[in-house]
């Protein structure tokens, strides 16, 4: 496999928290329309020895001049390559909504190549690959996208009402909706990486049965946790969610935040 340049790797992976001698590398994948900065607040909540990276998809923020990814391979492939290029530290993957699907595909690629030890995969706010609901929001206009954003919550009305802010948000959102709504997971063997599923108990996008079906997609351990809230439950329950992620990676007695 071709080694990425540092510049290429840094386009995809944003280090939100470095560790001089990391014991775990936590990599977070944002939702449709989201960006790496969504996970910036996680940095101050992690224990010593945990390094935090967030994935920056093309076509937004400082990558706004780049083409959006056309399909799942265009996201999962480069991220897996970027992670392979980092020093060998156990990696945990966390993805929310669309990010959950990308993280799952990245886990597959890393397992197939066998070069990066995986400590766990945490998927949030998304049904299992065999329980996906058909959706065609991307075929509608701007109002269809805005209506769906309001349905899911997580986006302030100030952003939705401001024409300039909408102009920044909607192109990436439309591209991501098209990607994830046309994504068809290929039938494959379950991953070996343990999977934990986290959802909001009032999430309109996934119910408990659809979340529990992820158990069929791993031969490793499986866990399921429901938090109070809707699709963006993770904003209000950030501390609890991070503790759940660390427990899933067998860090039930996390190190202090400083050495």
Beta strands, then each sheet from edge to edge (+ up, - down):
strand 1: 13-17
strand 2: 24-29
strand 3: 50-55
strand 4: 91-96
strand 5: 118-124
strand 6: 195-200
strand 7: 222-227
sheet 1: 1+ 3- 2- 4- 5- 6- 7-
end
